[in-house]
Amino acid sequence: MTLPWASEKDFEVRQLPDFLHNRLLDWQRRNFPDEYGYLMRRWPDFYRAQSPFRLVAKLGPLRSEMIEVGRFQGRPRFHRASELDAEMIVQTAKIIKAQCSTELGSIQQHRESILKAQDPKMQFDMMRIMAEEFRHAYQMLFVLADDDWGVGKDLAAETVESLLGMRTGDHVLDAFNLFFDSFVDNVAFTAIIDRVGKYQLDMQLTFSYAPMARSMSPMLYEEAFHIASGVNPLRQWAVEGARGEGNVSTELIQQHLNKWVPRGLEMFGDERGGKTVVDFGFKDKTNREAAEVYHQELKVELVDTLNYEVLRLFDAAVDRLAAPVIADRVLGTGEAWKGCRPDQLFLRPAASFFRRRGGHAFEMNDVRGKPFAKDEDYLSYLRRNLPDGYITGPDFKVYGDNLKAKREGKDVQEGGLPFYG
């Protein structure tokens, strides 16, 4: 990812106070000791040209000294928490806690299936992602620890203690409470959910509180690697699946797109909200604006890319720009193109598909957005179009129970499962 005003040589490296640094290392030793140690030992074998991983905070230069959006637009950024009003402090703390929760939650998810990888490079890339997500949590805690928030308590220490006991099922956002059933989950998650992370970080480059804005560019550099580590294996598997080879079928990839895209959209929050953070200058897009751009990027950068790789099997000279039109026509008409059938290509799930939060919560639509009239037909469709490992698990049961209650006119809590086990 290119950030024209910053490069890695511009990053300032800092470290948490010893107490907090050691508390995070304690968490690492409990949650991914083997992977972390293996990563440190074998890093030069996989990334010879790159500096080894370091658990530090990194602060990049500001894109602008002035606040870029919101009610304070045109004023100098806030460099100390004491310059923020009470509500801005509360909202900043919530954003940081949610960010930390997602980083630590993804590590716990990745570990569930990382040993199921059949390719050692793909597996090592996931270990690197786990370590860099750990650094991102470290980064956010550094923002809290490096300032006096004037609220009568140590926000960094309090946040650490509230997060370190969380397990899959306890985290702030639903996407980080879903269990991984296979290594396809690891890969699809990085291609789809880490892309949400990229959007959140990019929006927060505008953050009116300077230490947060300065934290974004180093994290964005790392997020680009995470997304590529998902897209590239999917490209390989898409080609193998179209050939009838390999161990990951076209159908299984599509099922994982269906599982994760709805959760990614929900990570932006209710489509009707997000105005407050724009007003504070924390982000430059409302929830709806960000989700719509993200959903379009999934089409262009992920689904169209996979379809292009498949179409090249049938015509190596197919034009990259023409490929999406061809794929959409095949999928829309059901007619093959030079031997390429619809079941060899991929669909981006509609924004209204399989949602449990926001304006589309518990609507009964298929992946194209077409509605179902009957509950049983919709649930049967989901069972055929989501991964077997997911529909036999607790989250899908909770979704079905909540859908039934919603259809009966009962109030339900939007969201996924409580912790099971």
C-alpha positions as CSV (number, residue, x, y, z in Angstrom):
1,M,0.0,0.0,0.0
2,T,1.4,3.3,-1.1
3,L,1.0,6.3,1.3
4,P,2.6,9.2,-0.6
5,W,3.3,11.3,2.5
6,A,4.9,8.5,4.6
7,S,7.2,5.6,4.3
8,E,8.5,3.0,6.8
9,K,11.7,5.0,7.4
10,D,9.6,7.9,8.7
11,F,8.0,5.8,11.5
12,E,8.9,6.6,15.1
13,V,9.3,3.4,17.2
14,R,8.0,3.4,20.8
15,Q,7.3,0.9,23.6
16,L,4.6,0.5,26.2
17,P,5.5,0.9,29.9
18,D,7.0,-2.4,31.2
19,F,3.9,-3.4,33.1
20,L,1.6,-3.2,30.1
21,H,4.3,-4.7,27.8
22,N,4.6,-7.7,30.0
23,R,0.9,-8.1,30.4
24,L,0.5,-8.4,26.7
25,L,3.4,-10.9,26.5
26,D,1.6,-12.9,29.2
27,W,-1.4,-13.0,26.9
28,Q,0.7,-14.1,23.9
29,R,2.2,-16.9,25.9
30,R,-1.3,-18.2,26.8
31,N,-2.9,-17.7,23.4
32,F,-0.2,-18.4,20.7
33,P,3.1,-19.4,22.2
34,D,4.2,-21.9,19.6
35,E,3.2,-19.9,16.5
36,Y,5.0,-16.8,17.9
37,G,8.2,-18.6,18.7
38,Y,8.2,-20.4,15.3
39,L,7.7,-17.1,13.6
40,M,10.7,-15.5,15.3
41,R,12.9,-18.5,14.6
42,R,12.0,-19.0,10.9
43,W,11.3,-15.4,9.8
44,P,14.6,-15.3,7.7
45,D,13.6,-18.5,5.9
46,F,10.4,-16.9,4.5
47,Y,11.1,-13.2,4.4
48,R,14.8,-12.8,3.7
49,A,14.6,-9.2,2.5
50,Q,12.5,-7.9,5.4
51,S,13.4,-6.9,8.9
52,P,12.2,-9.3,11.6
53,F,9.0,-8.7,13.5
54,R,9.3,-6.4,16.6
55,L,6.6,-5.9,19.2
56,V,6.6,-2.1,19.3
57,A,4.4,0.9,18.7
58,K,5.0,2.8,15.5
59,L,4.0,6.4,14.9
60,G,3.9,7.8,11.3
61,P,3.9,11.4,10.2
62,L,0.5,13.2,9.9
63,R,-1.0,13.6,6.5
64,S,-1.9,17.1,7.5
65,E,-1.4,19.2,10.7
66,M,-5.0,20.4,10.3
67,I,-8.2,18.6,11.1
68,E,-9.7,17.5,7.8
69,V,-13.4,16.9,8.5
70,G,-16.1,17.6,11.0
71,R,-16.9,20.5,13.2
72,F,-13.3,21.3,13.9
73,Q,-12.2,21.2,10.2
74,G,-9.3,23.6,9.5
75,R,-8.1,23.8,13.1
76,P,-4.8,22.2,14.3
77,R,-5.2,18.6,15.4
78,F,-5.5,17.8,19.1
79,H,-2.2,16.4,20.4
80,R,-3.3,15.8,24.0
81,A,-6.4,14.1,25.4
82,S,-6.9,17.1,27.6
83,E,-7.9,19.1,24.5
84,L,-10.8,16.7,23.8
85,D,-14.2,17.2,25.4
86,A,-15.8,14.5,27.6
87,E,-17.8,12.8,24.8
88,M,-14.9,12.7,22.5
89,I,-12.8,11.0,25.2
90,V,-15.6,8.4,25.6
91,Q,-15.9,7.8,21.9
92,T,-12.1,7.6,21.4
93,A,-11.8,5.0,24.2
94,K,-14.6,2.9,22.7
95,I,-12.9,3.0,19.3
96,I,-9.6,1.9,20.7
97,K,-11.2,-0.9,22.8
98,A,-13.1,-2.2,19.8
99,Q,-9.9,-2.1,17.7
100,C,-7.9,-4.0,20.4
101,S,-10.7,-6.6,20.8
102,T,-10.7,-7.3,17.0
103,E,-6.9,-7.7,16.9
104,L,-6.8,-10.1,19.8
105,G,-9.9,-11.9,18.7
106,S,-8.6,-12.6,15.2
107,I,-5.5,-14.2,16.7
108,Q,-7.7,-16.6,18.7
109,Q,-9.7,-17.4,15.5
110,H,-6.7,-18.0,13.3
111,R,-5.2,-20.4,15.8
112,E,-8.2,-22.7,15.7
113,S,-7.3,-23.9,12.2
114,I,-3.9,-22.7,11.3
115,L,-2.5,-26.3,11.6
116,K,-4.9,-27.4,8.8
117,A,-2.9,-25.5,6.2
118,Q,-1.5,-27.7,3.5
119,D,1.0,-25.1,2.2
120,P,3.8,-24.0,4.6
121,K,4.2,-20.5,3.1
122,M,0.4,-19.9,3.5
123,Q,0.6,-21.1,7.0
124,F,3.6,-18.9,7.8
125,D,1.9,-15.9,6.3
126,M,-0.9,-16.5,8.7
127,M,1.5,-16.6,11.7
128,R,2.9,-13.3,10.5
129,I,-0.6,-11.9,10.4
130,M,-1.3,-13.1,13.9
131,A,1.9,-11.4,15.2
132,E,1.1,-8.1,13.3
133,E,-2.5,-8.1,14.7
134,F,-0.9,-8.5,18.1
135,R,1.2,-5.4,17.3
136,H,-1.9,-3.5,16.3
137,A,-3.5,-4.2,19.7
138,Y,-0.2,-3.1,21.3
139,Q,-0.3,0.1,19.1
140,M,-3.8,1.0,20.3
141,L,-2.9,0.4,24.0
142,F,0.1,2.6,23.5
143,V,-2.2,5.5,22.4
144,L,-4.1,5.1,25.7
145,A,-1.0,4.7,27.8
146,D,1.0,7.6,26.4
147,D,-1.5,10.3,27.5
148,D,-3.3,11.5,30.6
149,W,-7.0,11.1,29.8
150,G,-8.2,13.0,32.9
151,V,-10.9,10.5,33.8
152,G,-9.7,9.5,37.2
153,K,-8.5,6.0,36.1
154,D,-5.8,4.4,34.0
155,L,-7.6,3.8,30.7
156,A,-4.8,1.6,29.3
157,A,-4.6,-0.7,32.3
158,E,-8.4,-0.9,32.5
159,T,-8.6,-1.8,28.8
160,V,-5.9,-4.4,29.1
161,E,-7.7,-6.1,32.0
162,S,-11.1,-6.0,30.2
163,L,-9.6,-7.6,27.0
164,L,-7.1,-10.2,28.2
165,G,-9.7,-12.6,29.5
166,M,-11.8,-12.5,26.3
167,R,-12.3,-15.6,24.2
168,T,-14.0,-16.3,20.9
169,G,-17.6,-15.4,21.6
170,D,-16.8,-12.5,24.0
171,H,-15.4,-9.9,21.5
172,V,-16.9,-6.6,20.6
173,L,-17.7,-7.3,16.9
174,D,-19.6,-10.4,15.7
175,A,-17.0,-11.2,12.9
176,F,-14.5,-12.0,15.7
177,N,-16.8,-14.4,17.5
178,L,-17.1,-16.9,14.7
179,F,-15.1,-20.1,14.9
180,F,-12.8,-21.1,12.1
181,D,-13.6,-24.6,10.8
182,S,-10.9,-25.0,8.2
183,F,-7.9,-23.1,6.7
184,V,-10.3,-21.7,4.1
185,D,-11.7,-19.6,6.9
186,N,-8.2,-18.2,7.7
187,V,-7.8,-17.2,4.1
188,A,-11.3,-15.9,3.4
189,F,-11.2,-13.9,6.6
190,T,-8.0,-12.1,5.6
191,A,-9.3,-11.3,2.1
192,I,-12.7,-10.1,3.4
193,I,-12.5,-9.0,7.1
194,D,-9.0,-7.6,7.0
195,R,-10.2,-5.5,4.1
196,V,-12.7,-3.9,6.6
197,G,-9.7,-3.2,8.8
198,K,-8.0,-1.4,5.9
199,Y,-11.1,0.8,5.5
200,Q,-11.3,1.6,9.2
201,L,-7.6,2.6,9.3
202,D,-7.9,4.6,6.2
203,M,-10.9,6.5,7.5
204,Q,-9.0,7.2,10.7
205,L,-6.1,8.8,9.0
206,T,-8.2,11.9,9.4
207,F,-8.5,11.4,13.2
208,S,-8.6,14.8,14.9
209,Y,-6.6,13.3,17.9
210,A,-3.1,13.3,16.4
211,P,-1.7,10.1,18.2
212,M,-4.5,8.1,16.6
213,A,-4.0,9.6,13.2
214,R,-0.2,8.9,13.5
215,S,-0.9,5.2,14.3
216,M,-2.8,4.5,11.1
217,S,-0.1,4.6,8.4
218,P,2.1,1.9,10.0
219,M,-0.9,-0.4,10.5
220,L,-2.0,0.2,6.9
221,Y,1.3,-1.0,5.6
222,E,0.8,-4.2,7.5
223,E,-2.9,-4.6,6.5
224,A,-2.0,-4.6,2.8
225,F,0.0,-7.8,3.4
226,H,-2.9,-9.4,5.3
227,I,-5.3,-8.8,2.5
228,A,-2.9,-10.1,-0.1
229,S,-2.4,-13.2,2.0
230,G,-6.1,-13.9,1.6
231,V,-6.6,-12.9,-2.0
232,N,-3.6,-14.8,-3.5
233,P,-4.5,-18.3,-2.1
234,L,-8.1,-17.7,-3.2
235,R,-6.9,-17.0,-6.7
236,Q,-4.9,-20.2,-6.7
237,W,-7.8,-22.2,-5.3
238,A,-10.2,-20.6,-7.8
239,V,-8.2,-21.9,-10.7
240,E,-7.7,-25.3,-9.2
241,G,-11.4,-25.5,-8.5
242,A,-12.4,-24.6,-12.0
243,R,-10.1,-27.4,-13.3
244,G,-11.6,-29.9,-10.8
245,E,-8.2,-30.1,-9.0
246,G,-6.9,-29.3,-5.6
247,N,-8.7,-29.6,-2.3
248,V,-10.8,-26.4,-2.2
249,S,-13.8,-26.4,-4.6
250,T,-15.4,-23.4,-6.3
251,E,-18.5,-24.1,-4.2
252,L,-16.6,-24.1,-0.9
253,I,-15.0,-20.7,-1.8
254,Q,-18.4,-19.3,-2.6
255,Q,-19.8,-20.6,0.7
256,H,-17.0,-18.8,2.6
257,L,-17.7,-15.6,0.7
258,N,-21.3,-16.0,1.8
259,K,-20.3,-16.6,5.4
260,W,-17.9,-13.6,5.8
261,V,-19.1,-10.8,3.5
262,P,-22.3,-10.1,5.6
263,R,-20.1,-10.0,8.8
264,G,-17.7,-7.6,7.1
265,L,-20.5,-5.2,6.1
266,E,-21.8,-5.2,9.7
267,M,-18.4,-4.2,11.0
268,F,-19.1,-0.7,9.7
269,G,-22.0,-0.3,12.1
270,D,-25.7,0.4,11.4
271,E,-26.0,2.0,8.0
272,R,-28.1,4.8,9.6
273,G,-25.3,5.8,12.0
274,G,-21.7,7.1,12.0
275,K,-22.4,10.9,11.8
276,T,-21.0,11.6,15.3
277,V,-17.5,10.3,14.5
278,V,-17.4,12.3,11.3
279,D,-18.6,15.4,13.3
280,F,-15.7,14.8,15.8
281,G,-13.2,14.4,12.9
282,F,-12.5,10.8,13.9
283,K,-13.4,9.4,10.4
284,D,-14.2,10.9,7.0
285,K,-17.2,8.6,6.1
286,T,-20.5,7.7,7.7
287,N,-21.2,4.0,8.2
288,R,-23.3,3.7,5.0
289,E,-20.8,5.6,2.9
290,A,-18.0,3.3,4.0
291,A,-19.9,0.1,3.7
292,E,-21.0,0.9,0.2
293,V,-17.5,1.7,-1.0
294,Y,-16.2,-1.5,0.7
295,H,-18.9,-3.6,-0.9
296,Q,-18.0,-2.3,-4.3
297,E,-14.3,-3.0,-3.7
298,L,-15.2,-6.6,-2.8
299,K,-16.7,-6.9,-6.3
300,V,-13.8,-5.3,-8.1
301,E,-10.7,-6.4,-6.1
302,L,-11.9,-9.8,-5.0
303,V,-14.7,-11.4,-6.9
304,D,-13.8,-9.9,-10.3
305,T,-10.2,-10.9,-9.7
306,L,-11.2,-14.5,-9.0
307,N,-13.4,-14.6,-12.0
308,Y,-10.7,-13.2,-14.2
309,E,-8.3,-16.0,-13.1
310,V,-10.9,-18.6,-14.0
311,L,-11.8,-17.1,-17.4
312,R,-8.1,-17.1,-18.4
313,L,-8.3,-20.9,-18.3
314,F,-10.8,-20.8,-21.1
315,D,-9.2,-17.9,-23.1
316,A,-5.7,-16.8,-22.0
317,A,-6.1,-13.6,-24.0
318,V,-9.2,-12.5,-22.2
319,D,-9.0,-8.7,-21.4
320,R,-8.8,-7.9,-17.7
321,L,-11.3,-5.1,-18.1
322,A,-13.7,-7.1,-20.1
323,A,-13.6,-10.1,-17.8
324,P,-16.1,-8.8,-15.2
325,V,-18.7,-8.1,-17.9
326,I,-18.2,-11.6,-19.3
327,A,-18.5,-13.2,-15.8
328,D,-21.6,-11.2,-14.9
329,R,-23.2,-12.2,-18.2
330,V,-22.5,-15.9,-17.6
331,L,-23.8,-15.7,-14.1
332,G,-26.8,-13.7,-15.1
333,T,-27.9,-15.8,-18.1
334,G,-26.6,-19.2,-17.1
335,E,-25.0,-19.6,-20.5
336,A,-21.4,-20.8,-20.8
337,W,-18.6,-18.7,-22.3
338,K,-16.0,-20.7,-24.3
339,G,-16.7,-23.6,-22.0
340,C,-16.8,-21.7,-18.7
341,R,-20.0,-22.5,-16.8
342,P,-21.7,-20.4,-14.1
343,D,-20.8,-22.9,-11.4
344,Q,-17.1,-22.2,-12.0
345,L,-17.5,-18.5,-11.3
346,F,-18.1,-16.4,-8.2
347,L,-20.8,-14.0,-6.9
348,R,-20.4,-11.2,-4.5
349,P,-23.2,-11.6,-1.9
350,A,-25.8,-8.8,-1.9
351,A,-25.6,-6.3,0.9
352,S,-29.0,-7.5,2.2
353,F,-27.9,-11.2,2.4
354,F,-27.7,-13.1,5.7
355,R,-27.6,-9.9,7.9
356,R,-28.2,-9.8,11.6
357,R,-27.5,-6.1,12.3
358,G,-28.5,-2.8,10.8
359,G,-31.2,-2.0,8.3
360,H,-31.2,-5.4,6.7
361,A,-31.2,-7.4,10.0
362,F,-33.0,-10.7,9.6
363,E,-34.3,-10.0,6.1
364,M,-34.7,-13.3,4.1
365,N,-32.8,-12.7,0.9
366,D,-30.6,-15.0,-1.3
367,V,-27.1,-14.0,-2.4
368,R,-28.5,-11.9,-5.2
369,G,-30.8,-10.0,-2.9
370,K,-34.0,-11.9,-4.0
371,P,-36.5,-12.3,-1.1
372,F,-37.9,-15.6,0.3
373,A,-41.5,-15.8,1.4
374,K,-41.2,-18.7,3.8
375,D,-38.8,-19.2,6.7
376,E,-38.2,-22.9,5.9
377,D,-37.2,-22.1,2.3
378,Y,-34.8,-19.4,3.4
379,L,-33.1,-21.6,6.1
380,S,-32.9,-24.5,3.6
381,Y,-31.2,-22.1,1.2
382,L,-28.7,-21.0,3.8
383,R,-27.8,-24.6,4.7
384,R,-26.9,-25.3,1.1
385,N,-25.0,-22.1,0.6
386,L,-22.9,-21.8,3.8
387,P,-20.0,-24.1,4.8
388,D,-21.0,-27.4,6.5
389,G,-18.7,-26.6,9.4
390,Y,-20.5,-23.4,10.0
391,I,-24.1,-24.5,9.8
392,T,-23.5,-27.4,12.2
393,G,-22.0,-24.9,14.7
394,P,-23.6,-22.8,17.5
395,D,-23.6,-19.4,15.6
396,F,-26.0,-20.7,12.9
397,K,-28.3,-22.2,15.5
398,V,-28.5,-18.8,17.3
399,Y,-29.2,-17.1,14.0
400,G,-32.0,-19.5,13.2
401,D,-33.5,-19.0,16.7
402,N,-33.3,-15.3,16.4
403,L,-34.8,-15.3,12.9
404,K,-37.8,-17.4,14.2
405,A,-38.3,-15.0,17.2
406,K,-38.1,-12.0,14.9
407,R,-40.7,-13.4,12.5
408,E,-43.0,-14.0,15.5
409,G,-42.8,-10.4,16.3
410,K,-40.6,-10.8,19.4
411,D,-37.7,-8.5,20.3
412,V,-34.3,-10.1,19.7
413,Q,-30.8,-8.9,20.3
414,E,-29.2,-8.3,16.9
415,G,-25.9,-10.2,16.7
416,G,-24.4,-13.6,17.1
417,L,-23.7,-16.2,19.6
418,P,-22.8,-15.9,23.3
419,F,-19.8,-18.0,24.2
420,Y,-20.5,-21.8,24.1
421,G,-18.3,-24.3,25.9
